[in-house]
Amino acid sequence: ALLLIILASCSKKGKDNEAPVITLEKPVGRAHYIELESIQINASISDNVKIEKIILTWIDTVSFQIDPSFAIEKYSDIINQSSVQYGKLFLVFPKFKTTWKYTLQAIDANGNSAFKEFAVDIN
């Protein structure tokens, strides 16, 4: 009985394996936009511990290349927050006439990550 008490008192808490949760608010479904229209991206992101960074990427699904005129968005200024309202606004320019695949990624302090993908058609 004494051995069981010692083993129970030495057990460690498990590592956090819970990924952040991303709730995409905008755009809803497969949105369609025209030239010079604004694309609003809104999401609620939360984690049981803290969110370390958010990365937004977008890819032209026709050429399958990341557009070099944009950088990958990285937000490390939200460290130590367990939830955040994410918002980004883009203007549609004529060269974007295609379907774009967006990926929103949230990474927590323990390296767990979550992804939300959505497509936007631009005519």
Order of alpha helices (4+ residues) and beta strands (2+ residues): alpha-beta-beta-beta-beta-beta-beta-beta-beta
